[in-house]
Amino acid sequence: MTETLAPAARIGKPAVAALGMLAVATGALESVVTPTLPLLQRELDMSPGQGALLSVVLLVTGALITPVAGKFGDRYGGKRVLIQLMSVVSTGGLVSALAPNLPVLLLGQILQGAMVGALPLAFILVREHLPAGAAKVAIGVVSGLFVGGGMAGTLAAGPVAEALSRHWMFALPTIAVITATALVNRLMPHDTPGRTDAAGIDWPGLGLLSGILATLMLGLALAPELASRPLVLGALVVVLGSFVIGWITVERRAAAPMIDLRMLARPAIWQPCVLTFTICAGTSVAVYLVPQLLAVPTGEYGFGAGATEIGFLLLPGAVAATLAGPISGVWTRRSSSRAVVTAGIVLLAVALIGLAAFHTEVWHLVGGKAMVALANGLCVTAMVTGIATSVDRGDTGIATSLVLVTRVLGYAVGAQLSGAILTAATPSGSDVPAESAFVTGFVIAGAMTALSLCVARTMNKGVTQ
C-alpha cells in the first residue's frame, strides 16, 4: 500500500540547487574519459579492448554500489548515505588524478563508480521533501543537470588534458565534487530513516551479484579471443550461469534481499528495466564509436580529430542530453511515460541506423550523436521518474536503483561490445580498424533499440501517475 504521509519538511531552492551542483560536478567527473579516450590509449599504450574496459569500469562499480546505496538510503536516510558515498567518489577522483599508469587509473575509476549510487539518494531526498508534482519536475531537473555536468566535462576534458595534463582533467571536477558535497551537507535537512530490517544487509546476494557482473564484463572483454577458445567460453558460461542461479536462490530465501525479486517481477519495474538496458546499450555504442571514428586519421576514412576538437564536436549532443531531462520530466507529468519512451526509442533507432548509413562528414556524426543523446535522455528520465513516483516512499531508493543498475549494465555491455568489434576488425600490425566495424556496431545497436518497441507497447500508460 502506498504511503500517504506528508514529507517531514519542505526544502527551498538553495537545497535543490546544492543537489543540482553536486549532480553537475559528478556528471563532469564521470564524463572526462569519453572525449579523451584516444589520448589516454596513446599515453598509456592501451588496446581498443583495454580502452573499452576503462570506459566502463566506473559503470560496473556503479552497478554494484547503486542497489546498496538505495537500500541504505531507504533504511538510514538519503542524506547520510549520500555524504558518505561522496567521500568515496572524491577519493577515487584524487586517485585518478594522481594515477601514473593504467592499473592505478582503473582503481581510481572503480572508486569513482560510487557516484552512480548518488542519483537514487538524491531522488529519496527530493521525494521526501517536495510534493509529488514538484518532485517529478525536480527529478527531471537533477537528472538533466547530471547530464549537463557531463557536457561540461566533455567540453573541458580535452583542452585541460592537452593544455595542462590528463591528471588535471580528473582533479578539477573532483574539487567541484568536494565543494558541492559540503554545500549539500549544510543546506539539505536530514530525511527520516525508513523501516529497518532486523536481518541486516544481504551480503551473500551482493557477492553473487558482483560475481555475475565481473564474469559478464570479463566475457565481453575477451570476446575477440573467445571464438578460437571454446573451452574458455564454455567455462565462462558455466560460471556465469552458476552465479545467476545462486543469486536468484539467495534472493528468494533472504529475509531482507538486496533486490526483492517480487518487486522486480512487477511490470511497472521490469518493463522500464528491460527498456533501460536496451536503450542504454544502443546509446553506449554511439558514445564509444563516434569519438573513435572522429579520431581515425584523415589518411584513412576518419577526420584526425584531437581530444579538444572531439570535445567540441560532442558538445551539441551534451546540450541535447541536458535539455532532455527537464523536457522529459514535464512531458511525463503532462502525458505518460509510455508516450515519452516510445518517441525516444523511435528517435534513437533512426539516429543509429542513420549513423551506419551516413558517417562520411563531420556533421553526420555530430547530428547523429545529438539525436542519440536527446533520445536517451528522454527515455531514461521518463522511466526513472515513473518508478520513483509510483512506489512507496520507503522503496524509492531501491526501485530507482534497479533502473540505474540496468542503465549501467546497458552502457557497459554496449561499450564492451563496441570495443570487441573494433578489436576483431583491426588488422595485425595496424592501429586502425576496418570501417565496416563501425557500420556493424551502429546497425546492431539500431536493431536492438528498434526491438525494444515491443516492450514499450506493453507499458502501462498510468505508470507515472
FIPA-268492 format. One record per residue (C-alpha): y, x, z. Coordinates in Angstrom, 2 decimals, padded with zeros to 5 digits, m for minus. Layout:
% residues N
pt c2=Y	c1=X	c3=Z
...
***
This chain:
% residues 465
pt c2=000.00	c1=000.00	c3=000.00
pt c2=003.42	c1=001.36	c3=m000.97
pt c2=005.66	c1=002.32	c3=001.92
pt c2=008.84	c1=000.30	c3=002.33
pt c2=010.61	c1=002.31	c3=004.99
pt c2=014.15	c1=003.36	c3=004.14
pt c2=014.94	c1=007.04	c3=003.87
pt c2=015.76	c1=008.70	c3=007.18
pt c2=019.12	c1=009.93	c3=005.92
pt c2=021.24	c1=009.91	c3=002.79
pt c2=022.34	c1=013.11	c3=001.13
pt c2=025.57	c1=013.75	c3=m000.68
pt c2=026.43	c1=015.58	c3=m003.87
pt c2=026.64	c1=019.05	c3=m002.23
pt c2=023.00	c1=018.89	c3=m001.12
pt c2=021.83	c1=017.67	c3=m004.53
pt c2=023.98	c1=020.37	c3=m006.14
pt c2=022.29	c1=023.00	c3=m003.96
pt c2=018.89	c1=021.81	c3=m005.17
pt c2=020.24	c1=021.92	c3=m008.71
pt c2=021.45	c1=025.50	c3=m008.24
pt c2=018.04	c1=026.51	c3=m006.96
pt c2=016.44	c1=024.84	c3=m009.99
pt c2=018.77	c1=026.80	c3=m012.30
pt c2=018.02	c1=030.09	c3=m010.54
pt c2=014.24	c1=029.65	c3=m010.54
pt c2=014.30	c1=028.46	c3=m014.16
pt c2=016.20	c1=031.60	c3=m015.13
pt c2=013.75	c1=033.86	c3=m013.31
pt c2=010.77	c1=032.11	c3=m014.92
pt c2=012.14	c1=032.39	c3=m018.46
pt c2=013.14	c1=036.05	c3=m018.81
pt c2=009.74	c1=037.21	c3=m020.10
pt c2=009.57	c1=034.95	c3=m023.18
pt c2=012.50	c1=036.34	c3=m025.24
pt c2=011.83	c1=039.93	c3=m024.17
pt c2=008.04	c1=039.90	c3=m024.62
pt c2=008.13	c1=042.03	c3=m027.81
pt c2=010.35	c1=044.53	c3=m025.95
pt c2=008.03	c1=044.57	c3=m022.91
pt c2=004.99	c1=045.01	c3=m025.17
pt c2=006.61	c1=048.10	c3=m026.72
pt c2=007.82	c1=049.64	c3=m023.46
pt c2=004.58	c1=049.02	c3=m021.56
pt c2=002.26	c1=049.58	c3=m024.56
pt c2=000.66	c1=046.12	c3=m024.40
pt c2=m001.59	c1=044.43	c3=m026.95
pt c2=m000.85	c1=040.83	c3=m028.05
pt c2=m003.60	c1=039.66	c3=m025.71
pt c2=m002.04	c1=041.51	c3=m022.77
pt c2=001.33	c1=040.09	c3=m023.72
pt c2=m000.11	c1=036.59	c3=m023.64
pt c2=m001.60	c1=037.33	c3=m020.21
pt c2=001.80	c1=038.49	c3=m018.92
pt c2=003.42	c1=035.35	c3=m020.27
pt c2=001.02	c1=033.01	c3=m018.40
pt c2=000.04	c1=034.80	c3=m015.17
pt c2=003.04	c1=033.26	c3=m013.42
pt c2=001.93	c1=029.82	c3=m014.56
pt c2=m001.66	c1=030.37	c3=m013.43
pt c2=m000.46	c1=031.28	c3=m009.93
pt c2=001.74	c1=028.20	c3=m010.03
pt c2=m001.27	c1=026.04	c3=m010.80
pt c2=m002.91	c1=027.28	c3=m007.60
pt c2=000.19	c1=027.10	c3=m005.41
pt c2=001.53	c1=023.74	c3=m006.57
pt c2=m001.10	c1=021.43	c3=m005.03
pt c2=m000.97	c1=023.43	c3=m001.80
pt c2=002.82	c1=023.20	c3=m001.72
pt c2=002.75	c1=019.49	c3=m002.49
pt c2=000.16	c1=018.85	c3=000.22
pt c2=002.05	c1=020.91	c3=002.78
pt c2=005.33	c1=019.24	c3=001.79
pt c2=003.87	c1=015.76	c3=002.29
pt c2=002.49	c1=016.86	c3=005.65
pt c2=005.11	c1=019.15	c3=007.19
pt c2=008.29	c1=018.26	c3=005.29
pt c2=009.58	c1=019.35	c3=001.90
pt c2=012.50	c1=021.48	c3=003.10
pt c2=010.46	c1=023.59	c3=005.49
pt c2=007.83	c1=024.44	c3=002.88
pt c2=010.42	c1=024.94	c3=000.13
pt c2=012.29	c1=027.62	c3=002.07
pt c2=009.09	c1=029.50	c3=002.85
pt c2=007.96	c1=029.27	c3=m000.75
pt c2=011.24	c1=030.70	c3=m001.99
pt c2=010.78	c1=033.75	c3=000.21
pt c2=007.57	c1=034.50	c3=m001.70
pt c2=009.35	c1=033.94	c3=m005.03
pt c2=012.17	c1=036.28	c3=m004.02
pt c2=009.66	c1=038.96	c3=m003.07
pt c2=007.96	c1=038.56	c3=m006.44
pt c2=011.26	c1=038.85	c3=m008.26
pt c2=012.05	c1=042.11	c3=m006.47
pt c2=008.57	c1=043.50	c3=m007.23
pt c2=009.01	c1=042.62	c3=m010.92
pt c2=012.44	c1=044.24	c3=m010.92
pt c2=011.07	c1=047.49	c3=m009.49
pt c2=007.80	c1=047.48	c3=m011.47
pt c2=007.10	c1=050.85	c3=m013.18
pt c2=004.07	c1=049.63	c3=m015.16
pt c2=002.12	c1=046.57	c3=m016.28
pt c2=m000.15	c1=046.14	c3=m013.20
pt c2=002.82	c1=046.10	c3=m010.81
pt c2=004.73	c1=043.75	c3=m013.12
pt c2=001.71	c1=041.42	c3=m013.16
pt c2=001.73	c1=041.47	c3=m009.34
pt c2=005.39	c1=040.50	c3=m009.32
pt c2=004.73	c1=037.66	c3=m011.74
pt c2=001.85	c1=036.43	c3=m009.58
pt c2=004.17	c1=036.20	c3=m006.58
pt c2=006.89	c1=034.56	c3=m008.67
pt c2=004.40	c1=031.88	c3=m009.63
pt c2=005.07	c1=030.24	c3=m006.28
pt c2=008.26	c1=028.85	c3=m007.85
pt c2=006.22	c1=026.26	c3=m009.77
pt c2=005.48	c1=024.58	c3=m006.44
pt c2=009.19	c1=024.15	c3=m005.74
pt c2=009.63	c1=021.15	c3=m008.04
pt c2=007.35	c1=018.71	c3=m006.17
pt c2=009.03	c1=019.79	c3=m002.95
pt c2=012.43	c1=019.03	c3=m004.46
pt c2=011.10	c1=015.64	c3=m005.55
pt c2=009.93	c1=014.95	c3=m001.97
pt c2=013.45	c1=015.65	c3=m000.69
pt c2=015.13	c1=013.58	c3=m003.40
pt c2=012.87	c1=010.59	c3=m002.84
pt c2=013.20	c1=010.85	c3=000.94
pt c2=016.99	c1=010.86	c3=000.96
pt c2=018.02	c1=008.76	c3=m002.08
pt c2=017.49	c1=005.11	c3=m003.14
pt c2=014.76	c1=004.54	c3=m005.74
pt c2=017.08	c1=004.15	c3=m008.74
pt c2=019.18	c1=007.17	c3=m007.85
pt c2=016.03	c1=009.18	c3=m007.16
pt c2=014.78	c1=008.64	c3=m010.73
pt c2=018.02	c1=009.97	c3=m012.17
pt c2=018.15	c1=012.84	c3=m009.67
pt c2=014.60	c1=013.88	c3=m010.55
pt c2=015.58	c1=013.96	c3=m014.21
pt c2=018.71	c1=015.97	c3=m013.40
pt c2=016.85	c1=018.53	c3=m011.27
pt c2=014.18	c1=018.86	c3=m013.98
pt c2=016.90	c1=019.29	c3=m016.59
pt c2=018.67	c1=021.94	c3=m014.52
pt c2=015.42	c1=023.85	c3=m014.14
pt c2=015.21	c1=023.93	c3=m017.92
pt c2=018.93	c1=024.79	c3=m018.01
pt c2=018.16	c1=027.81	c3=m015.88
pt c2=015.54	c1=028.67	c3=m018.44
pt c2=018.28	c1=028.51	c3=m021.06
pt c2=020.43	c1=030.93	c3=m019.08
pt c2=017.50	c1=033.29	c3=m018.59
pt c2=016.50	c1=033.09	c3=m022.23
pt c2=020.03	c1=033.85	c3=m023.37
pt c2=020.80	c1=036.63	c3=m020.89
pt c2=017.45	c1=038.43	c3=m020.65
pt c2=017.70	c1=040.27	c3=m023.96
pt c2=021.29	c1=041.54	c3=m023.57
pt c2=020.65	c1=042.57	c3=m019.95
pt c2=017.39	c1=044.37	c3=m020.83
pt c2=018.97	c1=046.21	c3=m023.75
pt c2=022.34	c1=046.99	c3=m022.12
pt c2=021.01	c1=047.86	c3=m018.66
pt c2=017.21	c1=047.80	c3=m018.40
pt c2=014.26	c1=045.46	c3=m018.15
pt c2=014.45	c1=045.91	c3=m014.37
pt c2=017.85	c1=044.19	c3=m014.11
pt c2=016.74	c1=041.12	c3=m016.07
pt c2=014.47	c1=040.32	c3=m013.10
pt c2=016.86	c1=041.49	c3=m010.39
pt c2=019.86	c1=039.32	c3=m011.31
pt c2=018.10	c1=035.91	c3=m011.24
pt c2=016.28	c1=036.98	c3=m008.06
pt c2=019.63	c1=037.46	c3=m006.36
pt c2=020.62	c1=033.98	c3=m007.56
pt c2=017.39	c1=032.53	c3=m006.10
pt c2=018.10	c1=034.11	c3=m002.72
pt c2=021.67	c1=032.74	c3=m002.71
pt c2=020.67	c1=029.22	c3=m003.76
pt c2=017.88	c1=029.14	c3=m001.17
pt c2=020.40	c1=029.92	c3=001.56
pt c2=022.59	c1=027.02	c3=000.37
pt c2=019.67	c1=024.58	c3=000.34
pt c2=018.71	c1=025.67	c3=003.85
pt c2=022.25	c1=024.99	c3=005.06
pt c2=023.10	c1=021.75	c3=003.22
pt c2=019.81	c1=019.87	c3=002.91
pt c2=018.74	c1=017.87	c3=006.01
pt c2=015.19	c1=018.19	c3=007.23
pt c2=012.94	c1=015.45	c3=005.93
pt c2=010.49	c1=013.60	c3=008.16
pt c2=006.99	c1=015.11	c3=008.12
pt c2=004.37	c1=012.74	c3=006.76
pt c2=000.95	c1=011.90	c3=008.08
pt c2=m001.17	c1=014.74	c3=009.41
pt c2=m004.86	c1=015.21	c3=008.75
pt c2=m006.99	c1=016.45	c3=011.61
pt c2=m009.36	c1=018.07	c3=009.10
pt c2=m006.73	c1=020.59	c3=008.08
pt c2=m006.36	c1=022.26	c3=004.68
pt c2=m009.17	c1=022.15	c3=002.15
pt c2=m009.55	c1=025.91	c3=001.71
pt c2=m013.02	c1=025.71	c3=000.06
pt c2=m011.57	c1=023.35	c3=m002.54
pt c2=m008.65	c1=025.69	c3=m003.16
pt c2=m011.01	c1=028.66	c3=m003.51
pt c2=m013.16	c1=026.88	c3=m006.06
pt c2=m010.09	c1=025.72	c3=m007.99
pt c2=m008.93	c1=029.35	c3=m008.06
pt c2=m012.30	c1=030.34	c3=m009.50
pt c2=m012.02	c1=027.68	c3=m012.21
pt c2=m008.58	c1=028.85	c3=m013.29
pt c2=m009.43	c1=032.56	c3=m013.12
pt c2=m012.61	c1=032.08	c3=m015.19
pt c2=m010.79	c1=029.92	c3=m017.73
pt c2=m007.99	c1=032.46	c3=m018.17
pt c2=m010.48	c1=035.34	c3=m018.42
pt c2=m012.35	c1=033.49	c3=m021.15
pt c2=m009.17	c1=032.87	c3=m023.09
pt c2=m008.04	c1=036.48	c3=m022.71
pt c2=m011.39	c1=037.73	c3=m024.04
pt c2=m011.63	c1=035.11	c3=m026.77
pt c2=m011.29	c1=037.53	c3=m029.74
pt c2=m014.25	c1=039.62	c3=m028.47
pt c2=m016.48	c1=036.79	c3=m027.27
pt c2=m017.62	c1=035.79	c3=m030.77
pt c2=m019.55	c1=039.05	c3=m031.04
pt c2=m020.73	c1=039.00	c3=m027.40
pt c2=m022.70	c1=035.75	c3=m026.93
pt c2=m024.21	c1=036.85	c3=m023.59
pt c2=m020.74	c1=037.32	c3=m022.07
pt c2=m019.63	c1=033.97	c3=m023.48
pt c2=m022.70	c1=032.26	c3=m022.06
pt c2=m022.17	c1=033.85	c3=m018.65
pt c2=m018.54	c1=032.70	c3=m018.55
pt c2=m019.54	c1=029.15	c3=m019.49
pt c2=m022.18	c1=029.09	c3=m016.73
pt c2=m019.75	c1=030.47	c3=m014.14
pt c2=m017.03	c1=028.02	c3=m015.17
pt c2=m019.44	c1=025.08	c3=m015.06
pt c2=m020.67	c1=026.15	c3=m011.62
pt c2=m017.13	c1=026.33	c3=m010.28
pt c2=m016.29	c1=022.88	c3=m011.70
pt c2=m019.42	c1=021.25	c3=m010.25
pt c2=m018.90	c1=022.95	c3=m006.90
pt c2=m015.24	c1=021.92	c3=m006.78
pt c2=m016.00	c1=018.28	c3=m007.57
pt c2=m018.73	c1=018.23	c3=m004.93
pt c2=m016.48	c1=019.75	c3=m002.26
pt c2=m013.53	c1=017.48	c3=m003.05
pt c2=m015.70	c1=014.37	c3=m002.89
pt c2=m017.05	c1=015.31	c3=000.55
pt c2=m013.92	c1=016.83	c3=002.12
pt c2=m012.25	c1=014.82	c3=004.87
pt c2=m008.83	c1=015.91	c3=003.60
pt c2=m009.33	c1=017.10	c3=m000.02
pt c2=m006.70	c1=019.28	c3=m001.64
pt c2=m006.79	c1=016.95	c3=m004.66
pt c2=m008.04	c1=013.45	c3=m003.92
pt c2=m010.35	c1=012.60	c3=m006.84
pt c2=m009.82	c1=008.90	c3=m006.15
pt c2=m006.11	c1=009.39	c3=m006.77
pt c2=m006.87	c1=011.44	c3=m009.88
pt c2=m009.05	c1=008.58	c3=m011.17
pt c2=m006.14	c1=006.13	c3=m011.24
pt c2=m004.92	c1=005.50	c3=m014.81
pt c2=m001.33	c1=005.94	c3=m013.64
pt c2=m002.28	c1=009.51	c3=m012.59
pt c2=m004.94	c1=010.77	c3=m015.02
pt c2=m003.21	c1=009.50	c3=m018.16
pt c2=000.01	c1=011.47	c3=m017.54
pt c2=m002.09	c1=014.49	c3=m016.55
pt c2=m004.05	c1=014.45	c3=m019.82
pt c2=m000.89	c1=013.90	c3=m021.85
pt c2=000.97	c1=016.64	c3=m019.99
pt c2=m001.83	c1=019.12	c3=m020.70
pt c2=m001.96	c1=018.45	c3=m024.44
pt c2=001.81	c1=018.25	c3=m024.86
pt c2=002.43	c1=021.47	c3=m022.94
pt c2=m000.39	c1=023.28	c3=m024.74
pt c2=001.22	c1=022.40	c3=m028.07
pt c2=004.66	c1=023.37	c3=m026.80
pt c2=003.35	c1=026.67	c3=m025.46
pt c2=002.07	c1=027.65	c3=m028.90
pt c2=005.60	c1=027.36	c3=m030.28
pt c2=007.12	c1=029.07	c3=m027.22
pt c2=004.82	c1=032.06	c3=m027.77
pt c2=004.63	c1=032.24	c3=m031.56
pt c2=008.28	c1=031.71	c3=m032.52
pt c2=009.61	c1=034.87	c3=m030.76
pt c2=006.67	c1=036.87	c3=m032.13
pt c2=007.42	c1=035.65	c3=m035.65
pt c2=011.11	c1=036.44	c3=m035.28
pt c2=010.22	c1=039.98	c3=m034.18
pt c2=007.92	c1=040.71	c3=m037.15
pt c2=009.56	c1=043.46	c3=m039.28
pt c2=011.59	c1=042.34	c3=m042.28
pt c2=009.41	c1=044.52	c3=m044.50
pt c2=006.53	c1=042.17	c3=m043.79
pt c2=007.24	c1=038.45	c3=m043.59
pt c2=009.39	c1=038.30	c3=m040.43
pt c2=013.02	c1=038.81	c3=m039.51
pt c2=013.06	c1=042.02	c3=m037.42
pt c2=014.96	c1=040.38	c3=m034.54
pt c2=015.53	c1=042.31	c3=m031.32
pt c2=015.42	c1=040.92	c3=m027.78
pt c2=019.12	c1=039.99	c3=m027.72
pt c2=019.00	c1=038.28	c3=m031.10
pt c2=015.84	c1=036.39	c3=m030.16
pt c2=017.57	c1=035.11	c3=m027.02
pt c2=020.49	c1=033.73	c3=m029.04
pt c2=018.18	c1=032.19	c3=m031.63
pt c2=016.24	c1=030.40	c3=m028.89
pt c2=019.45	c1=029.07	c3=m027.31
pt c2=019.53	c1=025.75	c3=m029.25
pt c2=016.04	c1=024.99	c3=m028.03
pt c2=017.04	c1=025.73	c3=m024.44
pt c2=020.08	c1=023.45	c3=m024.78
pt c2=017.89	c1=020.66	c3=m026.18
pt c2=015.42	c1=021.05	c3=m023.30
pt c2=018.24	c1=020.95	c3=m020.76
pt c2=019.58	c1=017.70	c3=m022.16
pt c2=016.10	c1=016.21	c3=m022.39
pt c2=015.68	c1=015.97	c3=m018.60
pt c2=018.66	c1=013.71	c3=m017.81
pt c2=018.17	c1=011.72	c3=m021.06
pt c2=014.54	c1=011.08	c3=m020.18
pt c2=015.43	c1=010.07	c3=m016.61
pt c2=017.98	c1=007.49	c3=m017.76
pt c2=015.79	c1=006.27	c3=m020.65
pt c2=012.78	c1=005.86	c3=m018.35
pt c2=014.88	c1=003.93	c3=m015.84
pt c2=016.05	c1=001.50	c3=m018.54
pt c2=012.82	c1=001.26	c3=m020.54
pt c2=009.36	c1=002.63	c3=m019.74
pt c2=007.64	c1=005.98	c3=m019.57
pt c2=005.29	c1=004.93	c3=m022.40
pt c2=008.18	c1=004.45	c3=m024.82
pt c2=009.71	c1=007.81	c3=m023.94
pt c2=006.38	c1=009.67	c3=m024.08
pt c2=005.36	c1=008.11	c3=m027.40
pt c2=008.66	c1=009.05	c3=m029.02
pt c2=008.37	c1=012.58	c3=m027.66
pt c2=004.80	c1=013.05	c3=m028.90
pt c2=005.73	c1=011.95	c3=m032.43
pt c2=008.71	c1=014.32	c3=m032.46
pt c2=006.60	c1=017.21	c3=m031.14
pt c2=003.80	c1=016.73	c3=m033.68
pt c2=006.29	c1=016.58	c3=m036.56
pt c2=008.03	c1=019.74	c3=m035.33
pt c2=004.80	c1=021.74	c3=m035.02
pt c2=003.45	c1=020.73	c3=m038.42
pt c2=006.90	c1=021.43	c3=m039.85
pt c2=006.81	c1=024.97	c3=m038.43
pt c2=003.40	c1=025.52	c3=m040.03
pt c2=004.74	c1=024.47	c3=m043.43
pt c2=008.26	c1=025.93	c3=m043.22
pt c2=008.93	c1=029.23	c3=m041.44
pt c2=010.43	c1=031.45	c3=m044.13
pt c2=014.03	c1=031.05	c3=m042.95
pt c2=015.52	c1=031.66	c3=m039.52
pt c2=016.90	c1=028.13	c3=m039.34
pt c2=013.38	c1=026.76	c3=m039.85
pt c2=012.28	c1=028.45	c3=m036.62
pt c2=015.46	c1=027.65	c3=m034.70
pt c2=015.41	c1=023.96	c3=m035.68
pt c2=011.67	c1=023.58	c3=m035.13
pt c2=011.82	c1=025.23	c3=m031.71
pt c2=014.73	c1=022.97	c3=m030.70
pt c2=012.75	c1=019.86	c3=m031.69
pt c2=009.75	c1=021.13	c3=m029.73
pt c2=011.86	c1=021.76	c3=m026.63
pt c2=013.55	c1=018.35	c3=m026.80
pt c2=010.23	c1=016.53	c3=m027.23
pt c2=008.56	c1=018.43	c3=m024.39
pt c2=011.44	c1=017.75	c3=m022.02
pt c2=011.44	c1=014.04	c3=m022.80
pt c2=007.70	c1=013.68	c3=m022.28
pt c2=007.17	c1=015.77	c3=m019.14
pt c2=010.23	c1=014.43	c3=m017.31
pt c2=009.20	c1=010.83	c3=m018.07
pt c2=005.69	c1=011.41	c3=m016.74
pt c2=006.80	c1=013.26	c3=m013.60
pt c2=009.46	c1=010.62	c3=m012.87
pt c2=006.96	c1=007.81	c3=m013.36
pt c2=004.41	c1=009.29	c3=m010.99
pt c2=006.97	c1=010.36	c3=m008.39
pt c2=008.34	c1=006.83	c3=m008.06
pt c2=005.10	c1=004.85	c3=m008.33
pt c2=003.07	c1=006.27	c3=m005.44
pt c2=003.52	c1=006.08	c3=m001.68
pt c2=006.21	c1=008.38	c3=m000.36
pt c2=003.60	c1=010.27	c3=001.61
pt c2=001.81	c1=011.11	c3=m001.66
pt c2=004.85	c1=012.13	c3=m003.71
pt c2=004.22	c1=015.86	c3=m003.39
pt c2=000.54	c1=015.91	c3=m004.27
pt c2=000.90	c1=013.29	c3=m007.03
pt c2=003.66	c1=015.18	c3=m008.84
pt c2=001.75	c1=018.40	c3=m008.22
pt c2=m001.13	c1=017.07	c3=m010.31
pt c2=001.14	c1=016.63	c3=m013.31
pt c2=002.79	c1=020.00	c3=m012.76
pt c2=m000.60	c1=021.72	c3=m012.46
pt c2=m001.73	c1=020.25	c3=m015.76
pt c2=001.64	c1=021.30	c3=m017.23
pt c2=000.96	c1=024.86	c3=m016.11
pt c2=m002.60	c1=024.79	c3=m017.43
pt c2=m001.39	c1=023.46	c3=m020.76
pt c2=001.16	c1=026.25	c3=m021.10
pt c2=m001.39	c1=028.86	c3=m020.06
pt c2=m004.07	c1=027.65	c3=m022.47
pt c2=m001.57	c1=027.39	c3=m025.34
pt c2=m000.22	c1=030.90	c3=m024.77
pt c2=m003.64	c1=032.50	c3=m024.37
pt c2=m004.93	c1=030.68	c3=m027.45
pt c2=m001.92	c1=031.91	c3=m029.43
pt c2=m002.42	c1=035.47	c3=m028.24
pt c2=m006.10	c1=035.33	c3=m029.14
pt c2=m005.31	c1=034.02	c3=m032.64
pt c2=m002.79	c1=036.81	c3=m033.26
pt c2=m005.10	c1=039.48	c3=m031.85
pt c2=m008.00	c1=038.33	c3=m034.04
pt c2=m005.76	c1=038.32	c3=m037.13
pt c2=m004.27	c1=041.80	c3=m036.58
pt c2=m005.88	c1=044.35	c3=m038.94
pt c2=m007.25	c1=047.56	c3=m037.45
pt c2=m004.53	c1=050.21	c3=m037.23
pt c2=m001.70	c1=047.69	c3=m037.61
pt c2=000.64	c1=046.02	c3=m035.11
pt c2=001.44	c1=043.08	c3=m037.38
pt c2=m000.92	c1=040.06	c3=m037.51
pt c2=m001.54	c1=038.20	c3=m040.75
pt c2=000.97	c1=035.44	c3=m041.50
pt c2=m001.89	c1=032.95	c3=m041.69
pt c2=m002.41	c1=033.37	c3=m037.93
pt c2=000.96	c1=031.73	c3=m037.23
pt c2=000.16	c1=028.85	c3=m039.60
pt c2=m003.21	c1=028.34	c3=m037.91
pt c2=m001.63	c1=028.27	c3=m034.47
pt c2=001.04	c1=025.71	c3=m035.41
pt c2=m001.50	c1=023.45	c3=m037.18
pt c2=m003.91	c1=023.45	c3=m034.24
pt c2=m001.06	c1=022.64	c3=m031.83
pt c2=000.25	c1=019.86	c3=m034.06
pt c2=m003.17	c1=018.26	c3=m034.43
pt c2=m003.82	c1=018.43	c3=m030.69
pt c2=m000.47	c1=016.81	c3=m029.96
pt c2=m000.98	c1=014.02	c3=m032.51
pt c2=m004.35	c1=013.13	c3=m030.98
pt c2=m002.67	c1=012.60	c3=m027.60
pt c2=m001.07	c1=009.45	c3=m029.03
pt c2=m004.44	c1=007.76	c3=m028.43
pt c2=m003.93	c1=008.24	c3=m024.69
pt c2=m000.23	c1=007.36	c3=m024.78
pt c2=m001.01	c1=003.95	c3=m026.29
pt c2=m003.07	c1=003.04	c3=m023.21
pt c2=m000.32	c1=003.86	c3=m020.72
pt c2=000.94	c1=001.01	c3=m018.57
pt c2=004.48	c1=000.04	c3=m019.51
pt c2=005.22	c1=m000.64	c3=m015.91
pt c2=004.12	c1=002.71	c3=m014.54
pt c2=007.65	c1=003.70	c3=m013.76
pt c2=008.69	c1=000.53	c3=m012.03
***
